Amino acid sequence: MNTTLIVLFSGLAIFTYYIYYSYRKIKNTPLAEDNANVMHLNDQNFQQQISKGVVLVDFWAAWCMPCKLLGPIINEVADENQSDARIGKLNVEESPQTASKYSVRSIPTMILFKNGKEINRFVGVKQKDFLLKQLNENN
C-alpha cells in the first residue's frame, strides 16, 4: 500500500512539473517576426483590404499563448501560398471594433473572407497544410 502511494505521488509530481515547464516554455515564446507577405490590418483599413478577392485574417493578441504558436504557421502559409488569396493579421487589442463586429470571442480565430463576406471560420491553432488547402479550395 505504501509503495503504491509513493509511486502515485511521484507520478503526480512529475506530471505537475511537466505541465508547469510546458506552460513556462510557451509563455516565454517570442512573437513571430513580421512577414512581408502578411498584411497588418486594423479598424481603419480592414474593410478596404478584405473587399476584393480571398483573404484569410488571423485575429490574435500578443498575450495569447496559442496565438504565439500560430504566428510562425501563418508566416509559412503566406510564404507558400500558391493561390491569389492574401493573408492578414488583426490584433484584437489594438482593433477591438473589428473584432467585435465579427463576433470574435476567442483567439486565435481565423476568418476566411471572399469579396468582403465571411465564408469560413476556424478557431484555435490549425496546421499549415489545412490552411493552404482552405485557401486553394476557396480561391
Secondary structure, DSSP 8 states (H G I E B T S, - for coil): -HHHHHHHHHHHHHHHHHHHHHHHHHHT-------TTEEEE-TTTHHHHHSSSEEEEEEE-TT-HHHHHHHHHHHHHHHH--SS-EEEEEETTT-HHHHHHTT--SSSEEEEEETTEEEEEEES---HHHHHHHHHHH-
